[in-house]
């Protein structure tokens, strides 16, 4: 299963790496493809992870989650 997150506040590759590391550290997340240019993170899940869990993890790193599809 995949979820696409729209994230504001990522400005560079360092921001991408921080969000990627944060998401991939969550149990149930097998991979995350993050792009600061498009402001998205495509999260591949190996188990069910709630949108709220994903949002809280990213927002704890001082980025704003606009939507999760």
Helices and strands as residue ranges (DSSP letters): E 2-8, H 13-24, E 29-35, E 40-45, H 51-59, E 64-68
